[in-house]
Amino acid sequence: MIAILVLSIISIFVFSLILEAYIGLVIGVLYVIFDTQIIIHRTEQGIFDPFTDAKHLFLDLLKIFIKIVQILNANKKEKKKN
């Protein structure tokens, strides 16, 4: 929640799509790491919920894929300008 607030304040001053995409990509990777740690912790406690865990990881990877597509699209637009 705090990261979203900070990023929204930064985006007011720096209105760059490519910068936003890179920051989103980093946050997406951090979400994958965080969710993986939660899965490991819950599994060590004996709580098994593979469907929910798979759903969380799938959504994180989908967010990363969307950000990569945004970065590639922005790079393509920059090349067409030049």
BARO-641998 format. One record per residue: residue number from 1; x negated, y, z negated of N, C-alpha, C in turn. Coordinates in steps of 0.05 Angstrom, whole numbers. Layout:
<r i="NUM" n_xx="X" n_yy="Y" n_zz="Z" ca_xx="X" ca_yy="Y" ca_zz="Z" c_xx="X" c_yy="Y" c_zz="Z"/>
...
//
This chain:
<r i="1" n_xx="-16" n_yy="-24" n_zz="0" ca_xx="0" ca_yy="0" ca_zz="0" c_xx="-17" c_yy="25" c_zz="0"/>
<r i="2" n_xx="-39" n_yy="24" n_zz="-16" ca_xx="-56" ca_yy="47" ca_zz="-18" c_xx="-71" c_yy="51" c_zz="9"/>
<r i="3" n_xx="-78" n_yy="29" n_zz="22" ca_xx="-92" ca_yy="31" ca_zz="47" c_xx="-75" c_yy="43" c_zz="69"/>
<r i="4" n_xx="-49" n_yy="36" n_zz="68" ca_xx="-31" ca_yy="48" ca_zz="88" c_xx="-28" c_yy="78" c_zz="84"/>
<r i="5" n_xx="-27" n_yy="86" n_zz="58" ca_xx="-25" ca_yy="115" ca_zz="52" c_xx="-50" c_yy="130" c_zz="61"/>
<r i="6" n_xx="-73" n_yy="118" n_zz="55" ca_xx="-98" ca_yy="131" ca_zz="63" c_xx="-100" c_yy="132" c_zz="94"/>
<r i="7" n_xx="-93" n_yy="111" n_zz="108" ca_xx="-95" ca_yy="111" ca_zz="137" c_xx="-75" c_yy="130" c_zz="149"/>
<r i="8" n_xx="-52" n_yy="134" n_zz="137" ca_xx="-33" ca_yy="153" ca_zz="148" c_xx="-43" c_yy="181" c_zz="145"/>
<r i="9" n_xx="-56" n_yy="187" n_zz="123" ca_xx="-68" ca_yy="214" ca_zz="119" c_xx="-91" c_yy="218" c_zz="138"/>
<r i="10" n_xx="-107" n_yy="198" n_zz="143" ca_xx="-129" ca_yy="200" ca_zz="162" c_xx="-118" c_yy="204" c_zz="190"/>
<r i="11" n_xx="-97" n_yy="190" n_zz="197" ca_xx="-86" ca_yy="192" ca_zz="224" c_xx="-74" c_yy="220" c_zz="230"/>
<r i="12" n_xx="-66" n_yy="234" n_zz="209" ca_xx="-56" ca_yy="262" ca_zz="213" c_xx="-79" c_yy="279" c_zz="224"/>
<r i="13" n_xx="-103" n_yy="276" n_zz="213" ca_xx="-125" ca_yy="292" ca_zz="221" c_xx="-140" c_yy="281" c_zz="245"/>
<r i="14" n_xx="-142" n_yy="255" n_zz="247" ca_xx="-156" ca_yy="242" ca_zz="269" c_xx="-135" c_yy="226" c_zz="284"/>
<r i="15" n_xx="-126" n_yy="237" n_zz="306" ca_xx="-104" ca_yy="224" ca_zz="321" c_xx="-115" c_yy="209" c_zz="345"/>
<r i="16" n_xx="-131" n_yy="189" n_zz="339" ca_xx="-143" ca_yy="173" ca_zz="359" c_xx="-132" c_yy="144" c_zz="358"/>
<r i="17" n_xx="-121" n_yy="135" n_zz="380" ca_xx="-110" ca_yy="108" ca_zz="382" c_xx="-131" c_yy="87" c_zz="379"/>
<r i="18" n_xx="-154" n_yy="91" n_zz="391" ca_xx="-175" ca_yy="71" ca_zz="389" c_xx="-186" c_yy="68" c_zz="361"/>
<r i="19" n_xx="-188" n_yy="90" n_zz="346" ca_xx="-197" ca_yy="89" ca_zz="319" c_xx="-177" c_yy="75" c_zz="301"/>
<r i="20" n_xx="-152" n_yy="81" n_zz="306" ca_xx="-130" ca_yy="68" ca_zz="291" c_xx="-130" c_yy="38" c_zz="297"/>
<r i="21" n_xx="-135" n_yy="30" n_zz="322" ca_xx="-135" ca_yy="2" ca_zz="329" c_xx="-158" c_yy="-13" c_zz="315"/>
<r i="22" n_xx="-182" n_yy="0" n_zz="314" ca_xx="-205" ca_yy="-13" ca_zz="301" c_xx="-200" c_yy="-15" c_zz="271"/>
<r i="23" n_xx="-189" n_yy="5" n_zz="259" ca_xx="-182" ca_yy="3" ca_zz="230" c_xx="-161" c_yy="-18" c_zz="225"/>
<r i="24" n_xx="-142" n_yy="-20" n_zz="242" ca_xx="-121" ca_yy="-40" ca_zz="240" c_xx="-133" c_yy="-68" c_zz="243"/>
<r i="25" n_xx="-152" n_yy="-71" n_zz="261" ca_xx="-166" ca_yy="-97" ca_zz="264" c_xx="-181" c_yy="-105" c_zz="239"/>
<r i="26" n_xx="-195" n_yy="-86" n_zz="227" ca_xx="-209" ca_yy="-92" ca_zz="202" c_xx="-190" c_yy="-99" c_zz="180"/>
<r i="27" n_xx="-168" n_yy="-85" n_zz="178" ca_xx="-148" ca_yy="-91" ca_zz="157" c_xx="-136" c_yy="-119" c_zz="162"/>
<r i="28" n_xx="-131" n_yy="-125" n_zz="187" ca_xx="-120" ca_yy="-151" ca_zz="194" c_xx="-139" c_yy="-174" c_zz="186"/>
<r i="29" n_xx="-165" n_yy="-170" n_zz="191" ca_xx="-184" ca_yy="-190" ca_zz="183" c_xx="-185" c_yy="-193" c_zz="152"/>
<r i="30" n_xx="-183" n_yy="-170" n_zz="139" ca_xx="-183" ca_yy="-171" ca_zz="109" c_xx="-158" c_yy="-185" c_zz="99"/>
<r i="31" n_xx="-135" n_yy="-182" n_zz="113" ca_xx="-111" ca_yy="-197" ca_zz="105" c_xx="-115" c_yy="-227" c_zz="108"/>
<r i="32" n_xx="-128" n_yy="-235" n_zz="129" ca_xx="-133" ca_yy="-264" ca_zz="132" c_xx="-151" c_yy="-274" c_zz="110"/>
<r i="33" n_xx="-172" n_yy="-259" n_zz="103" ca_xx="-189" ca_yy="-268" ca_zz="81" c_xx="-173" c_yy="-269" c_zz="55"/>
<r i="34" n_xx="-157" n_yy="-248" n_zz="49" ca_xx="-142" ca_yy="-247" ca_zz="25" c_xx="-122" c_yy="-270" c_zz="23"/>
<r i="35" n_xx="-107" n_yy="-275" n_zz="45" ca_xx="-87" ca_yy="-296" ca_zz="45" c_xx="-101" c_yy="-324" c_zz="42"/>
<r i="36" n_xx="-124" n_yy="-327" n_zz="54" ca_xx="-139" ca_yy="-352" ca_zz="51" c_xx="-147" c_yy="-357" c_zz="22"/>
<r i="37" n_xx="-155" n_yy="-336" n_zz="8" ca_xx="-163" ca_yy="-338" ca_zz="-20" c_xx="-139" c_yy="-345" c_zz="-37"/>
<r i="38" n_xx="-116" n_yy="-333" n_zz="-31" ca_xx="-91" ca_yy="-339" ca_zz="-46" c_xx="-83" c_yy="-369" c_zz="-41"/>
<r i="39" n_xx="-86" n_yy="-378" n_zz="-17" ca_xx="-79" ca_yy="-406" ca_zz="-11" c_xx="-97" c_yy="-425" c_zz="-27"/>
<r i="40" n_xx="-123" n_yy="-419" n_zz="-27" ca_xx="-142" ca_yy="-435" ca_zz="-42" c_xx="-136" c_yy="-435" c_zz="-71"/>
<r i="41" n_xx="-130" n_yy="-412" n_zz="-82" ca_xx="-124" ca_yy="-409" ca_zz="-111" c_xx="-99" c_yy="-425" c_zz="-118"/>
<r i="42" n_xx="-78" n_yy="-422" n_zz="-102" ca_xx="-53" ca_yy="-436" ca_zz="-107" c_xx="-56" c_yy="-467" c_zz="-104"/>
<r i="43" n_xx="-72" n_yy="-475" n_zz="-85" ca_xx="-77" ca_yy="-504" ca_zz="-81" c_xx="-92" c_yy="-516" c_zz="-105"/>
<r i="44" n_xx="-111" n_yy="-501" n_zz="-115" ca_xx="-126" ca_yy="-510" ca_zz="-139" c_xx="-109" c_yy="-512" c_zz="-163"/>
<r i="45" n_xx="-87" n_yy="-496" n_zz="-164" ca_xx="-68" ca_yy="-498" ca_zz="-187" c_xx="-47" c_yy="-520" c_zz="-182"/>
<r i="46" n_xx="-48" n_yy="-532" n_zz="-159" ca_xx="-29" ca_yy="-554" ca_zz="-154" c_xx="-4" c_yy="-545" c_zz="-140"/>
<r i="47" n_xx="-3" n_yy="-520" n_zz="-130" ca_xx="21" ca_yy="-510" ca_zz="-116" c_xx="16" c_yy="-513" c_zz="-86"/>
<r i="48" n_xx="31" n_yy="-531" n_zz="-74" ca_xx="28" ca_yy="-536" ca_zz="-45" c_xx="53" c_yy="-526" c_zz="-31"/>
<r i="49" n_xx="49" n_yy="-507" n_zz="-13" ca_xx="70" ca_yy="-496" ca_zz="4" c_xx="59" c_yy="-491" c_zz="32"/>
<r i="50" n_xx="55" n_yy="-512" n_zz="47" ca_xx="41" ca_yy="-509" ca_zz="73" c_xx="56" c_yy="-492" c_zz="93"/>
<r i="51" n_xx="82" n_yy="-492" n_zz="92" ca_xx="98" ca_yy="-477" ca_zz="112" c_xx="95" c_yy="-447" c_zz="108"/>
<r i="52" n_xx="98" n_yy="-439" n_zz="83" ca_xx="95" ca_yy="-410" ca_zz="77" c_xx="66" c_yy="-401" c_zz="82"/>
<r i="53" n_xx="47" n_yy="-417" n_zz="74" ca_xx="19" ca_yy="-410" ca_zz="78" c_xx="13" c_yy="-408" c_zz="108"/>
<r i="54" n_xx="23" n_yy="-426" n_zz="124" ca_xx="19" ca_yy="-425" ca_zz="153" c_xx="32" c_yy="-401" c_zz="165"/>
<r i="55" n_xx="56" n_yy="-394" n_zz="155" ca_xx="70" ca_yy="-370" ca_zz="165" c_xx="54" c_yy="-345" c_zz="159"/>
<r i="56" n_xx="43" n_yy="-342" n_zz="135" ca_xx="27" ca_yy="-319" ca_zz="128" c_xx="2" c_yy="-317" c_zz="146"/>
<r i="57" n_xx="-12" n_yy="-339" n_zz="149" ca_xx="-36" ca_yy="-338" ca_zz="166" c_xx="-29" c_yy="-332" c_zz="195"/>
<r i="58" n_xx="-7" n_yy="-344" n_zz="205" ca_xx="2" ca_yy="-339" ca_zz="233" c_xx="8" c_yy="-309" c_zz="237"/>
<r i="59" n_xx="22" n_yy="-297" n_zz="218" ca_xx="29" ca_yy="-269" ca_zz="221" c_xx="4" c_yy="-251" c_zz="220"/>
<r i="60" n_xx="-15" n_yy="-258" n_zz="203" ca_xx="-40" ca_yy="-243" ca_zz="202" c_xx="-55" c_yy="-245" c_zz="228"/>
<r i="61" n_xx="-57" n_yy="-269" n_zz="239" ca_xx="-71" ca_yy="-273" ca_zz="265" c_xx="-56" c_yy="-259" c_zz="288"/>
<r i="62" n_xx="-30" n_yy="-258" n_zz="286" ca_xx="-14" ca_yy="-244" ca_zz="306" c_xx="-20" c_yy="-214" c_zz="305"/>
<r i="63" n_xx="-22" n_yy="-203" n_zz="281" ca_xx="-29" ca_yy="-174" ca_zz="278" c_xx="-57" c_yy="-169" c_zz="290"/>
<r i="64" n_xx="-76" n_yy="-187" n_zz="285" ca_xx="-103" ca_yy="-183" ca_zz="296" c_xx="-102" c_yy="-184" c_zz="326"/>
<r i="65" n_xx="-86" n_yy="-203" n_zz="338" ca_xx="-84" ca_yy="-204" ca_zz="367" c_xx="-72" c_yy="-179" c_zz="378"/>
<r i="66" n_xx="-52" n_yy="-168" n_zz="366" ca_xx="-39" ca_yy="-143" ca_zz="375" c_xx="-60" c_yy="-120" c_zz="375"/>
<r i="67" n_xx="-75" n_yy="-118" n_zz="354" ca_xx="-95" ca_yy="-97" ca_zz="352" c_xx="-117" c_yy="-100" c_zz="373"/>
<r i="68" n_xx="-125" n_yy="-125" n_zz="379" ca_xx="-145" ca_yy="-130" ca_zz="400" c_xx="-134" c_yy="-121" c_zz="427"/>
<r i="69" n_xx="-109" n_yy="-127" n_zz="432" ca_xx="-96" ca_yy="-119" ca_zz="457" c_xx="-95" c_yy="-88" c_zz="459"/>
<r i="70" n_xx="-89" n_yy="-75" n_zz="437" ca_xx="-89" ca_yy="-46" ca_zz="437" c_xx="-116" c_yy="-34" c_zz="443"/>
<r i="71" n_xx="-137" n_yy="-46" n_zz="432" ca_xx="-164" ca_yy="-37" ca_zz="437" c_xx="-172" c_yy="-41" c_zz="466"/>
<r i="72" n_xx="-165" n_yy="-64" n_zz="477" ca_xx="-171" ca_yy="-69" ca_zz="505" c_xx="-156" c_yy="-51" c_zz="524"/>
<r i="73" n_xx="-131" n_yy="-45" n_zz="517" ca_xx="-114" ca_yy="-27" ca_zz="533" c_xx="-126" c_yy="1" c_zz="532"/>
<r i="74" n_xx="-134" n_yy="10" n_zz="508" ca_xx="-146" ca_yy="37" ca_zz="506" c_xx="-172" c_yy="39" c_zz="522"/>
<r i="75" n_xx="-188" n_yy="18" n_zz="521" ca_xx="-213" ca_yy="18" ca_zz="536" c_xx="-207" c_yy="19" c_zz="566"/>
<r i="76" n_xx="-186" n_yy="5" n_zz="575" ca_xx="-179" ca_yy="4" ca_zz="603" c_xx="-170" c_yy="32" c_zz="612"/>
<r i="77" n_xx="-155" n_yy="46" n_zz="595" ca_xx="-146" ca_yy="73" ca_zz="602" c_xx="-169" c_yy="92" c_zz="603"/>
<r i="78" n_xx="-189" n_yy="89" n_zz="585" ca_xx="-213" ca_yy="106" ca_zz="586" c_xx="-229" c_yy="102" c_zz="611"/>
<r i="79" n_xx="-231" n_yy="78" n_zz="621" ca_xx="-246" ca_yy="72" ca_zz="645" c_xx="-231" c_yy="84" c_zz="669"/>
<r i="80" n_xx="-204" n_yy="83" n_zz="669" ca_xx="-190" ca_yy="95" ca_zz="692" c_xx="-193" c_yy="125" c_zz="692"/>
<r i="81" n_xx="-195" n_yy="138" n_zz="669" ca_xx="-199" ca_yy="167" ca_zz="668" c_xx="-225" c_yy="175" c_zz="681"/>
<r i="82" n_xx="-246" n_yy="159" n_zz="675" ca_xx="-272" ca_yy="166" ca_zz="685" c_xx="-275" c_yy="156" c_zz="713"/>
//
